[in-house]
Amino acid sequence: MPSGKRERTLVECSACGTAYAATSWPDGKLQPIGTKNGCRCGSTEFREVRYPETAPQEEEAD
């Protein structure tokens, strides 16, 4: 495994879309947790799932 600080993230298989909890390494490597050989569909390509940040709603002035 790469060295350095790692973070937990959510990834999905690039082929079938199955989601996995994963470790994200500083070098950009994504390692799904609980699987050593990739996705159950056979793919080894994953992409990080990112959700758009929501900005706080401004209150309307009177």
N, C-alpha and C positions, 0 to 999 in steps of 0.2 A: 504494500500500500504506500501511497505517497506520504511524505512527511509534512508537518505543518498543521495549522489549525483546521479542523474539519467542522462542518455544520450539517444539521439535519435538514432535509428538504423533501419535496414531493416530486417524483418524476413519472413520466409515462412512456411506455414503449412506443417508439417511432413507427412500428409496423402495425400493431393492433390496438394501441391506446390503453392497455392495462396499466393501472397506476400502482406505484410502489413507494414506500418510504425509502429514503436513500441517504447516503452520505455524500456531501459535496466537498471536494478537496480543493485547496488553493490553486492547483494546476488546471482546474476545470473538469477533472474526472468526476463522473457521477457513478456511484456504486450502489445499486439497489440492495437494501438490507434483506438478508435471508435467501439470497440467490447468488450462486457463484458463476453460473453458466449463462446468465442472461434471462430473458423472458421465457415463459412457458411456450410461447409460439416459436421460439428458436432465435429470435432477434437479439442482438447485443447492443443495439443503438437505443439510447434514451434521451429525452429532452426534459428539462426542468419545467415544472408547471408553475407559472407565475400568474397571480391574480392582480388586476388593476387596483391600485391603492385608491381608497375613497377619501376625498377631501372633506373636511368639516364644512357643514352647510352654514352659510352666513345668515344671520337673522336679518329680516327685512326691516329697514328703517321706517319709522312713521312719518 
